[in-house]
Amino acid sequence: MRRRPTGTRATALPGDGAAGDAKAPPEHGGLRRRLRAWSPLPLRFRRRWSARGARFGPRAPEVPQARAALPHPRHAAEHGAPAGDRTGGAAAAASERSERRPRRTRLRRWARSLPPILPPRRGAIVRLFPGPPAARPGRWGVLAAVLAPVLLATVLAAVTPGHPRAGGTVPPPAPSDTGAPIETAAALGPQERARITALLDDRFSGRPGRVAVSVQDLRTGATFGYAADAEFRVASVVKLDLVVHMLMNAQESGRFLTDRETDLAERMLRYSENDAADDAYQYNGFTPGFTEATARLGLLDTRPHEGGAWGMGTSTAADRLRLLRAVFTDASPLNERSRAYVRSLMASVAPEQAWGISAAADADSTGSTELKNGWAPAPGRGGPWNVHSTGRIERDGRAYLAAVLTDDQPDYGTGVAAAEEAATLVVEELARFLS
C-alpha cells in the first residue's frame, strides 16, 4: 500500500515546473475569459475595477504570487501541522477573497453595460437584484418576481368596478323553471304594467270587494303585481305556511317529517282540514313559532292573529308569491326533498278544490297544476267572503307562480269567479308579452 508523505508539502511558483503537490492557481473561469474576449464593447468598459475604491484604472499585469498549498484542517496532522492551527488557512482564504472581489465587481459592471437584447443569465439577475450573491434569488425566484406583478394586476382588474366581470356584463347561464328566478325588471316595462293594470281596473270596477294579484314567470323572472301590498285575511292559504314551517323544523333536527307530521301535512294541503291546522299550529309553537318561521322565510307583511286564530292573520299577494318561491325554486330554506314533497301534495288536492288560478292554465296541463286555495266567510256574519287561490300553473310552455286574493265577496261562488278572472287576465297578458 502506498504511504502518504509525512513531510511538509512542497510549494512552488505557478508555471516554474517544480515538482510537488503545489499546482498553479487556475486563471479566471473559462466562461468569463471567453465573454471578456468576445465583448464588442470599448476597452474602457473592460478595465480592471480597483478594490481600493478607484473608478477605472489602467489594467495592471497580473503577477503570480506564491501561495502555500495548505492541507485541510482534518488532514493537518498527517502533513505535520497542528490540528487546531488554521492561521495559515484563514490568511489564504482572506487573500483569495480580496482577489476575487475586484473580479466579481468588474463582472457586474460589465453585465450592466451589455445591450439589453442579449444579457447573460447571471448578469440579468445582478441587474434586477444588486447585492451580495447570497442575497440574490435563483432562477425560480426571478421567475416568481417577474410573474407576481402580472398576476396581481390581473386579480385587481377582475375585482375593480368597471371591469366586465365585476360589472355583471358577463351573460348569465340560461335560466330554468326549477331554479331561482332571475330578477329582470326590464322584462316588463312601465307601459306594459300600466296597460295590464288598466285592464284589471276596467274588469273589476263597480264590482264588490277587492282583488289583488301577483304573478311571476319562472323562466325570465318577469313579475306583475296588482294591489300586491294590500293586506287580506289569510283564511286557509296559511295552511301552506304551516306545512313549510314543519319541514323547516324537521330539517333543523336533521330528519324528515314523522308519521304524525306527514298525516297533518296531507290533511291540510289535500283536503284543507281545519282540525289538522289547529294541531299543526300548536305543534309548530303557536304564535311565537309562526312569527319566527315567517321571518326566516323573508315574508315581510304576513302577521299572525294576536289571539292565536291561524285563519285570522293577515298577508299580501306579494308575500304569497314569496312563499311560493320558497316551495318552487332553489332560493329556499327547504331542501330538494322537502320541496318535492310539498309540491306532490299541492298537485293532488281534492277535485272540489281544484279551482282558482288553474283556470289560467292550458287545458292539457291539469296534471302540472299545483294549488293551495283558501276561503272563509266573515266571522259571525255568514259573509262577505274571502276567497284566495295560490300555486303554480303552466301556459304556452311557461311556468307561472300566481297568487290571487279577494275579500268582501257576496258569496263563495262569486269569489271563485273573481279569482279565476283575475288570474286568467294577467297570465294571458304576460304570456302574450313574453312570447
C-alpha positions as CSV (number, residue, x, y, z in Angstrom):
1,M,0.0,0.0,0.0
2,R,1.3,3.4,-0.9
3,R,2.2,5.6,2.1
4,R,1.3,9.2,2.3
5,P,4.2,11.7,2.5
6,T,4.7,12.9,6.1
7,G,6.6,16.0,5.5
8,T,5.6,19.5,4.6
9,R,4.2,19.7,1.1
10,A,6.4,21.4,-1.3
11,T,5.5,24.8,-2.7
12,A,6.4,26.4,-5.9
13,L,5.5,29.3,-8.1
14,P,2.9,28.5,-10.7
15,G,4.5,27.6,-14.0
16,D,8.1,27.1,-12.8
17,G,7.8,23.3,-13.4
18,A,8.9,22.4,-9.8
19,A,7.9,19.1,-8.6
20,G,5.5,18.7,-5.7
21,D,1.8,18.9,-4.9
22,A,1.5,22.6,-5.5
23,K,-0.5,23.5,-8.5
24,A,-0.7,26.7,-10.4
25,P,-3.9,28.6,-9.4
26,P,-6.3,28.4,-12.3
27,E,-7.0,31.6,-14.2
28,H,-10.4,33.2,-14.1
29,G,-13.2,31.0,-15.2
30,G,-13.1,30.0,-18.9
31,L,-16.6,31.4,-19.4
32,R,-15.5,34.8,-18.1
33,R,-12.4,34.8,-20.2
34,R,-14.3,34.0,-23.4
35,L,-17.0,36.5,-22.6
36,R,-14.4,39.2,-22.0
37,A,-12.7,38.4,-25.3
38,W,-16.0,38.3,-27.1
39,S,-17.4,41.6,-25.8
40,P,-17.7,44.1,-28.6
41,L,-17.8,47.0,-26.1
42,P,-15.0,49.6,-25.9
43,L,-11.9,48.8,-23.8
44,R,-12.8,51.3,-21.2
45,F,-15.7,49.1,-20.0
46,R,-13.4,46.1,-19.6
47,R,-10.7,47.7,-17.4
48,R,-9.9,46.4,-14.1
49,W,-12.1,47.5,-11.2
50,S,-9.9,48.6,-8.3
51,A,-10.8,47.1,-4.9
52,R,-9.4,50.3,-3.2
53,G,-12.3,52.5,-4.5
54,A,-10.9,53.9,-7.7
55,R,-13.5,54.0,-10.6
56,F,-11.4,52.9,-13.5
57,G,-7.7,52.4,-13.7
58,P,-5.1,51.0,-16.0
59,R,-5.1,47.3,-16.3
60,A,-2.1,46.1,-14.3
61,P,-0.3,42.9,-15.3
62,E,-1.1,40.0,-13.1
63,V,2.0,38.9,-11.2
64,P,1.6,35.4,-9.9
65,Q,2.3,35.1,-6.2
66,A,3.3,32.1,-4.3
67,R,0.7,30.5,-2.1
68,A,1.2,27.8,0.3
69,A,-0.8,24.8,-0.5
70,L,-2.1,24.2,3.0
71,P,-3.8,20.9,3.8
72,H,-7.3,20.7,5.0
73,P,-7.5,21.0,8.8
74,R,-8.8,17.4,9.1
75,H,-5.6,16.2,7.5
76,A,-3.3,18.6,9.1
77,A,-1.8,16.0,11.4
78,E,-0.9,13.8,8.5
79,H,1.2,16.6,7.0
80,G,2.9,17.7,10.1
81,A,0.8,20.7,11.0
82,P,-1.0,21.0,14.3
83,A,-4.7,20.0,14.0
84,G,-6.1,23.2,15.5
85,D,-3.8,25.6,13.7
86,R,-5.8,27.5,11.0
87,T,-3.9,30.7,10.8
88,G,-2.4,29.9,7.5
89,G,-5.7,28.7,6.0
90,A,-7.5,31.8,7.2
91,A,-4.9,34.1,5.7
92,A,-5.0,32.3,2.4
93,A,-8.8,32.5,2.3
94,A,-8.7,36.2,3.1
95,S,-6.2,36.7,0.3
96,E,-8.3,34.8,-2.1
97,R,-11.4,36.8,-1.2
98,S,-9.5,40.1,-1.7
99,E,-8.5,38.9,-5.2
100,R,-12.0,37.7,-6.1
101,R,-13.9,40.8,-5.0
102,P,-12.5,43.1,-7.8
103,R,-13.2,40.5,-10.5
104,R,-16.8,40.0,-9.3
105,T,-17.4,43.7,-9.2
106,R,-15.9,44.0,-12.7
107,L,-18.2,41.3,-14.0
108,R,-21.2,43.1,-12.5
109,R,-20.2,46.3,-14.2
110,W,-19.6,44.6,-17.4
111,A,-23.0,42.8,-17.2
112,R,-24.8,46.1,-16.6
113,S,-23.2,47.6,-19.7
114,L,-24.3,44.8,-22.1
115,P,-27.1,45.6,-24.6
116,P,-30.5,44.5,-23.1
117,I,-31.3,42.2,-26.1
118,L,-28.6,39.7,-25.1
119,P,-27.9,39.8,-21.3
120,P,-26.0,36.9,-19.7
121,R,-28.2,34.9,-17.4
122,R,-26.2,35.8,-14.3
123,G,-25.9,39.4,-15.4
124,A,-29.7,39.7,-15.6
125,I,-30.0,38.5,-12.1
126,V,-27.4,41.0,-10.9
127,R,-29.2,43.9,-12.7
128,L,-32.5,43.0,-11.1
129,F,-31.2,42.2,-7.6
130,P,-28.0,44.0,-6.8
131,G,-26.2,43.0,-3.7
132,P,-24.1,40.1,-2.5
133,P,-24.6,36.8,-4.3
134,A,-26.0,35.1,-1.2
135,A,-28.9,37.6,-1.2
136,R,-29.8,37.1,-4.9
137,P,-32.6,34.8,-5.8
138,G,-32.2,31.8,-8.0
139,R,-33.8,31.2,-11.3
140,W,-37.2,30.3,-9.8
141,G,-37.0,33.4,-7.6
142,V,-36.5,35.6,-10.6
143,L,-39.4,33.9,-12.4
144,A,-41.7,34.5,-9.4
145,A,-40.6,38.1,-9.2
146,V,-41.5,38.7,-12.8
147,L,-44.8,36.9,-12.8
148,A,-46.1,38.2,-9.5
149,P,-46.9,41.8,-10.7
150,V,-48.7,40.4,-13.8
151,L,-50.9,38.1,-11.7
152,L,-51.6,40.8,-9.2
153,A,-52.7,43.2,-11.9
154,T,-55.0,40.5,-13.4
155,V,-56.7,39.9,-10.0
156,L,-57.1,43.7,-9.3
157,A,-58.6,44.2,-12.7
158,A,-61.1,41.4,-12.2
159,V,-62.5,42.9,-9.0
160,T,-62.2,46.6,-10.0
161,P,-65.6,48.3,-10.7
162,G,-66.0,48.8,-14.4
163,H,-64.3,45.5,-15.4
164,P,-66.6,43.3,-17.4
165,R,-66.7,40.6,-14.9
166,A,-67.1,42.9,-11.9
167,G,-69.8,44.9,-13.6
168,G,-72.1,42.0,-14.2
169,T,-71.9,42.3,-18.0
170,V,-71.0,38.6,-18.4
171,P,-74.2,36.9,-19.7
172,P,-75.8,34.6,-17.0
173,P,-76.5,31.0,-17.7
174,A,-79.8,30.2,-19.3
175,P,-82.5,30.2,-16.6
176,S,-84.6,27.2,-15.9
177,D,-88.1,26.8,-14.5
178,T,-86.8,24.9,-11.4
179,G,-84.0,27.3,-10.5
180,A,-84.2,30.6,-8.6
181,P,-86.0,33.3,-10.7
182,I,-83.8,35.9,-12.3
183,E,-85.0,39.4,-11.4
184,T,-85.2,41.3,-14.7
185,A,-87.2,44.5,-14.1
186,A,-86.8,45.5,-17.8
187,A,-88.6,42.3,-18.9
188,L,-91.9,44.1,-18.2
189,G,-91.7,47.8,-18.8
190,P,-93.8,50.6,-17.2
191,Q,-96.1,50.9,-20.2
192,E,-96.9,47.2,-20.2
193,R,-97.6,47.3,-16.5
194,A,-99.8,50.3,-16.8
195,R,-101.7,48.6,-19.7
196,I,-102.4,45.4,-17.7
197,T,-103.4,47.5,-14.6
198,A,-105.9,49.4,-16.7
199,L,-107.4,46.1,-17.9
200,L,-107.9,44.9,-14.3
201,D,-109.4,48.3,-13.3
202,D,-111.9,48.1,-16.1
203,R,-112.8,44.4,-15.3
204,F,-113.4,44.9,-11.5
205,S,-114.5,48.5,-11.3
206,G,-118.1,48.7,-9.9
207,R,-117.9,45.1,-8.5
208,P,-118.0,44.4,-4.8
209,G,-114.8,43.6,-2.9
210,R,-111.2,44.0,-3.6
211,V,-108.8,41.9,-5.8
212,A,-105.0,41.6,-5.5
213,V,-102.8,39.7,-7.9
214,S,-99.1,38.8,-8.0
215,V,-97.7,36.6,-10.9
216,Q,-94.2,35.7,-11.9
217,D,-92.8,33.9,-15.0
218,L,-90.2,31.4,-13.8
219,R,-88.2,31.4,-17.0
220,T,-87.4,35.1,-17.2
221,G,-88.4,36.3,-13.7
222,A,-90.8,38.9,-15.1
223,T,-93.3,39.8,-12.3
224,F,-96.5,41.7,-12.3
225,G,-98.4,42.9,-9.2
226,Y,-101.8,44.5,-8.8
227,A,-102.5,45.8,-5.3
228,A,-99.9,43.3,-4.3
229,D,-99.2,45.1,-1.0
230,A,-102.8,45.3,0.2
231,E,-103.5,43.2,3.4
232,F,-106.1,40.4,3.3
233,R,-107.3,37.9,5.9
234,V,-105.4,34.7,5.1
235,A,-108.1,32.1,5.6
236,S,-106.9,28.6,4.6
237,V,-104.0,29.6,2.3
238,V,-102.0,29.9,5.5
239,K,-102.0,26.0,5.8
240,L,-99.2,26.0,3.2
241,D,-97.2,28.1,5.7
242,L,-97.8,25.6,8.4
243,V,-96.6,22.7,6.4
244,V,-93.5,24.6,5.3
245,H,-92.8,25.5,9.0
246,M,-93.0,21.8,10.0
247,L,-90.5,20.9,7.2
248,M,-88.1,23.6,8.3
249,N,-88.2,22.5,11.9
250,A,-87.6,18.9,10.9
251,Q,-84.6,19.9,8.8
252,E,-83.1,21.7,11.7
253,S,-83.3,18.4,13.6
254,G,-81.7,16.5,10.8
255,R,-84.7,14.4,9.8
256,F,-87.8,14.3,7.7
257,L,-91.4,14.5,8.8
258,T,-92.7,11.9,11.3
259,D,-95.8,9.9,10.5
260,R,-97.9,12.2,12.6
261,E,-96.5,15.3,10.8
262,T,-97.0,13.7,7.4
263,D,-100.6,13.0,8.3
264,L,-101.1,16.6,9.3
265,A,-99.5,17.9,6.1
266,E,-101.6,15.7,3.8
267,R,-104.8,16.6,5.5
268,M,-104.0,20.4,5.4
269,L,-102.9,20.6,1.7
270,R,-105.1,17.9,0.1
271,Y,-108.3,18.4,2.0
272,S,-107.8,21.8,3.8
273,E,-108.9,20.3,7.1
274,N,-109.1,22.9,9.9
275,D,-108.6,20.4,12.7
276,A,-105.2,19.4,11.2
277,A,-104.3,23.1,11.0
278,D,-105.2,23.5,14.7
279,D,-102.8,20.7,15.7
280,A,-100.1,21.9,13.3
281,Y,-100.3,25.5,14.7
282,Q,-99.8,24.1,18.2
283,Y,-97.1,21.7,17.1
284,N,-95.1,24.5,15.5
285,G,-95.0,26.6,18.6
286,F,-98.2,28.7,18.4
287,T,-97.8,32.4,17.5
288,P,-94.1,32.8,18.6
289,G,-93.2,29.8,16.4
290,F,-95.2,31.1,13.5
291,T,-93.6,34.6,13.8
292,E,-90.1,33.2,13.9
293,A,-90.6,30.9,10.9
294,T,-92.2,33.7,8.9
295,A,-89.1,35.9,9.4
296,R,-86.8,33.1,8.3
297,L,-88.8,32.8,5.1
298,G,-88.4,36.5,4.4
299,L,-92.1,37.3,4.4
300,L,-92.5,41.0,5.1
301,D,-96.2,41.5,5.6
302,T,-97.5,38.2,7.0
303,R,-98.7,38.6,10.6
304,P,-100.4,36.1,12.9
305,H,-103.6,36.9,14.7
306,E,-103.0,38.2,18.2
307,G,-105.4,35.8,19.7
308,G,-103.8,32.7,18.0
309,A,-106.5,32.1,15.4
310,W,-104.4,30.9,12.5
311,G,-107.0,31.8,9.8
312,M,-107.5,35.4,11.1
313,G,-103.9,36.5,10.4
314,T,-103.1,38.9,7.5
315,S,-100.9,38.7,4.4
316,T,-100.4,40.2,1.0
317,A,-100.3,38.8,-2.6
318,A,-96.6,39.8,-2.7
319,D,-95.9,37.7,0.4
320,R,-97.9,34.8,-1.0
321,L,-95.6,34.9,-4.1
322,R,-92.5,34.9,-1.8
323,L,-93.8,31.8,-0.1
324,L,-94.3,30.1,-3.4
325,R,-90.7,30.8,-4.4
326,A,-89.6,29.0,-1.3
327,V,-91.6,26.0,-2.5
328,F,-90.9,26.0,-6.2
329,T,-87.3,27.5,-6.6
330,D,-83.9,26.8,-5.2
331,A,-83.8,30.1,-3.3
332,S,-85.4,28.4,-0.3
333,P,-84.6,27.3,3.2
334,L,-86.2,23.9,2.2
335,N,-84.0,21.2,0.7
336,E,-84.9,19.5,-2.5
337,R,-86.7,16.6,-0.8
338,S,-88.9,18.9,1.3
339,R,-89.8,21.0,-1.7
340,A,-90.7,17.9,-3.8
341,Y,-92.9,16.6,-1.0
342,V,-94.9,19.9,-0.7
343,R,-95.4,20.0,-4.5
344,S,-96.7,16.5,-4.6
345,L,-99.4,17.4,-2.1
346,M,-100.3,20.6,-3.9
347,A,-100.6,18.6,-7.2
348,S,-103.1,16.2,-5.6
349,V,-105.7,18.4,-4.0
350,A,-109.3,17.2,-3.7
351,P,-111.2,17.7,-7.1
352,E,-113.7,20.0,-5.5
353,Q,-110.8,22.4,-4.6
354,A,-109.1,22.4,-8.0
355,W,-110.4,25.9,-8.9
356,G,-108.9,29.4,-8.9
357,I,-105.7,30.1,-10.8
358,S,-106.0,26.7,-12.5
359,A,-108.4,28.4,-14.9
360,A,-105.4,30.3,-16.5
361,A,-103.5,27.1,-17.2
362,D,-103.5,25.2,-20.5
363,A,-106.4,22.7,-20.9
364,D,-104.0,19.8,-21.2
365,S,-101.8,20.8,-18.2
366,T,-104.1,19.7,-15.5
367,G,-101.6,17.3,-14.0
368,S,-98.9,20.0,-13.7
369,T,-101.1,22.5,-11.8
370,E,-100.3,22.8,-8.1
371,L,-102.6,24.6,-5.8
372,K,-103.5,25.8,-2.3
373,N,-106.7,27.7,-2.1
374,G,-108.5,29.3,0.8
375,W,-112.0,30.6,1.6
376,A,-113.9,31.7,4.6
377,P,-116.8,34.0,5.4
378,A,-116.5,37.0,7.6
379,P,-116.7,35.9,11.3
380,G,-120.2,35.7,12.7
381,R,-122.0,37.2,9.7
382,G,-122.1,34.4,7.2
383,G,-120.4,36.6,4.6
384,P,-119.0,38.5,2.9
385,W,-116.3,36.0,1.8
386,N,-112.6,35.9,1.5
387,V,-111.6,33.7,-1.5
388,H,-108.0,33.1,-2.4
389,S,-106.1,31.0,-4.8
390,T,-102.3,30.4,-4.9
391,G,-99.9,28.0,-6.7
392,R,-98.1,27.1,-9.9
393,I,-99.6,26.7,-13.4
394,E,-98.3,26.2,-16.9
395,R,-99.4,28.0,-20.1
396,D,-97.8,28.1,-23.5
397,G,-94.8,26.2,-22.4
398,R,-94.0,28.5,-19.5
399,A,-94.4,28.0,-15.8
400,Y,-96.0,30.7,-13.6
401,L,-96.3,31.3,-9.9
402,A,-99.6,33.1,-9.1
403,A,-101.4,34.4,-6.1
404,V,-104.9,36.0,-6.2
405,L,-106.5,37.3,-3.0
406,T,-110.1,38.7,-2.8
407,D,-112.3,39.9,0.0
408,D,-115.9,41.2,0.6
409,Q,-117.3,38.9,-2.0
410,P,-121.0,38.4,-1.7
411,D,-120.7,34.6,-1.7
412,Y,-118.3,31.8,-2.2
413,G,-119.1,31.3,-5.9
414,T,-118.7,35.0,-6.8
415,G,-115.3,35.0,-5.1
416,V,-114.1,31.9,-7.0
417,A,-115.2,33.6,-10.3
418,A,-113.3,36.8,-9.4
419,A,-110.1,34.9,-8.6
420,E,-110.3,32.9,-11.8
421,E,-110.9,36.0,-14.0
422,A,-108.1,38.0,-12.4
423,A,-105.6,35.1,-12.8
424,T,-106.6,34.4,-16.4
425,L,-106.3,38.0,-17.5
426,V,-102.9,38.6,-16.0
427,V,-101.4,35.3,-17.2
428,E,-102.7,35.7,-20.7
429,E,-101.3,39.2,-21.0
430,L,-97.9,38.1,-19.6
431,A,-97.8,35.1,-22.0
432,R,-98.6,37.4,-24.9
433,F,-95.9,39.9,-24.0
434,L,-93.2,37.2,-23.4
435,S,-94.0,35.1,-26.5
